[in-house]
Amino acid sequence: MDDTVRDPSAKQRHIDVCLAQPVEYAKSAGFERFEFVNEALPELSLADLDLSTTLAGRRLRAPLMIAPMTGGTARGHAINLRLAAAAERHGLAFGVGSQRVALESPDRAGFFEIREVAPSVPLFANLGAAQLARGYGAEQARRAVAMIGADALFVHCNALQEAVQGGDRDFRGVAARLTRLCRDLAADGIPVYAREVGFGIGGATARRLADCGVAGIDCAGAGGTSWAKVEAYCATDARRRALGLEFGEWGIPTSEAIVEVRAALPDIPLIATGGLRSGIDLAKALALGADVGGMARPFLLAAHAEEGAVDRLVEDVLARLRICMFATGAGTVAGLRGRLRLRTSAAQG
Ligand SMILES: Cc1cc2nc3c(=O)[nH]c(=O)nc-3n(C[C@H](O)[C@H](O)[C@H](O)COP(=O)(O)O)c2cc1C
């Protein structure tokens, strides 16, 4: 996710572009194709539903993750502190953005520290598969984990992004290195989760990742922030911008990625990020087979807005999730599974 080391201002540009440019997919994550089956006699109290779950060995008060975005700069740190504190207030999972910059410039490590404001929630460290292919291994991963006191490590697998960015284009050997990393970190009790950044992980790839020994997957699919579009708007020359825009709609829609990964791996802990824009999307992601839903850009926009916007976003998302559970008769998050059917009409909701 990461040309920060080549150009330290790149991460800043990602944030500015995500705040100001039309970086979302035109196509959707696909949740509108499904509707919940209404339950008129739920035998539940809306105020007394159990939203809790666990992730990476820690309890969550709700099945929601603030997905990895930033860190390593003063501005990124300020955003992360605001979001991580909200994660703690609401009992949500939190991931920092790629830590490569702080591994290569250790003076930036302090700009990733957030544990102080989020002592009890699961925190995910973050490295790129491209860095594994170029020789990163357990030593760098352990430093990334220690830097934030993480409970787990995300390895983001972002071949398409690297290709349109002009970044690391040689992924040979990555599966063997991921396998070694999973084994080495398992010995420390640190689970490694593989994730995409928004182009999606399908069923066959999920199986290969499981063969590498990953402890979980974030299938991060298409339908929300398009990382080809982000790179297009970050580009300073017209040809690279055109390249990014031509790949702007690339990717497996998140709803399809969830269904495929869950079918391939019935028991793997599965996070679903990419295009979740409401609590109804979150509820559908859970009903399709995810254990936790992740949101990135909506949290960036809220963190950038007025005081209280992040809390309001979380409250709104969880209020809608609760209503979906109540009106389908699901008393628990796991109970939502399967309470959907394919829509026959074109209406939303
Ligand atoms: C500003 C920004 C920076 C991001 N940086 C990273 C990163 O460093 N590592 C990573 O794994 N994902 C990164 N992502 C990807 C998100 O975690 C997420 O997978 C993607 O944006 C799709 O989710 P969304 O549609 O909710 O934005 C970033 C997203 C945003 C918006």
PDBQT file of the ligand as one rigid body, heavy atoms in Angstrom, charges set to zero:
ROOT
HETATM    1  C1  LIG A 401      -6.514   6.637   3.167  1.00  0.00    +0.000 C 
HETATM    2  C2  LIG A 401      -6.472   5.134   3.119  1.00  0.00    +0.000 A 
HETATM    3  C3  LIG A 401      -5.243   4.491   3.298  1.00  0.00    +0.000 A 
HETATM    4  C4  LIG A 401      -5.162   3.081   3.293  1.00  0.00    +0.000 A 
HETATM    5  N1  LIG A 401      -3.960   2.457   3.574  1.00  0.00    +0.000 NA
HETATM    6  C5  LIG A 401      -3.937   1.096   3.758  1.00  0.00    +0.000 A 
HETATM    7  C6  LIG A 401      -2.755   0.449   4.235  1.00  0.00    +0.000 A 
HETATM    8  O1  LIG A 401      -1.717   1.081   4.483  1.00  0.00    +0.000 OA
HETATM    9  N2  LIG A 401      -2.787  -0.902   4.397  1.00  0.00    +0.000 N 
HETATM   10  C7  LIG A 401      -3.912  -1.651   4.132  1.00  0.00    +0.000 A 
HETATM   11  O2  LIG A 401      -3.902  -2.875   4.347  1.00  0.00    +0.000 OA
HETATM   12  N3  LIG A 401      -5.044  -1.056   3.652  1.00  0.00    +0.000 NA
HETATM   13  C8  LIG A 401      -5.091   0.280   3.476  1.00  0.00    +0.000 A 
HETATM   14  N4  LIG A 401      -6.244   0.895   3.028  1.00  0.00    +0.000 N 
HETATM   15  C9  LIG A 401      -7.358   0.057   2.528  1.00  0.00    +0.000 C 
HETATM   16  C10 LIG A 401      -8.517  -0.060   3.473  1.00  0.00    +0.000 C 
HETATM   17  O3  LIG A 401      -8.152  -0.721   4.678  1.00  0.00    +0.000 OA
HETATM   18  C11 LIG A 401      -9.731  -0.784   2.820  1.00  0.00    +0.000 C 
HETATM   19  O4  LIG A 401      -9.393  -2.113   2.535  1.00  0.00    +0.000 OA
HETATM   20  C12 LIG A 401     -10.237  -0.131   1.548  1.00  0.00    +0.000 C 
HETATM   21  O5  LIG A 401     -10.137   1.298   1.611  1.00  0.00    +0.000 OA
HETATM   22  C13 LIG A 401     -11.676  -0.513   1.222  1.00  0.00    +0.000 C 
HETATM   23  O6  LIG A 401     -12.551  -0.144   2.273  1.00  0.00    +0.000 OA
HETATM   24  P1  LIG A 401     -13.561   1.114   2.158  1.00  0.00    +0.000 P 
HETATM   25  O7  LIG A 401     -14.357   0.921   0.904  1.00  0.00    +0.000 OA
HETATM   26  O8  LIG A 401     -14.374   1.066   3.409  1.00  0.00    +0.000 OA
HETATM   27  O9  LIG A 401     -12.699   2.357   2.084  1.00  0.00    +0.000 OA
HETATM   28  C14 LIG A 401      -6.347   2.295   3.048  1.00  0.00    +0.000 A 
HETATM   29  C15 LIG A 401      -7.562   2.979   2.856  1.00  0.00    +0.000 A 
HETATM   30  C16 LIG A 401      -7.658   4.360   2.897  1.00  0.00    +0.000 A 
HETATM   31  C17 LIG A 401      -8.999   5.024   2.681  1.00  0.00    +0.000 C 
ENDROOT
TORSDOF 0
